[in-house]
Amino acid sequence: MSNTKKLTARLKDETPPPPLEPQQAKDRAVFIRDNVKLVLRLREEGKTFDELKEAAPEFANNFPHLFIMVASNEGYDKSTLD
């Protein structure tokens, strides 16, 4: 089974996270933006899905839907993410 399929299968059983305090939300947004930029840069350099996951493991594990979207070869709609 591919890594993308493994992550996608894991997501089916996860519950949504609890609401965040305002500062937590800001910190999370910064973390996500920084990791999206990192993954996109590395993807442009030709890194594989596994290399991207290794470079941003916390992002891949804590935000698997977003990671898969940004790391996939099909890409994503940047306006939707913004």
Secondary structure by P-SEA (a helix, b strand, c coil): ccaaaaaaaaaccccccccccaaaaaaaaaaaaaaaaaaaaaaaacccaaaaaaacaaaaaacaaaaaaaaccccccccccc
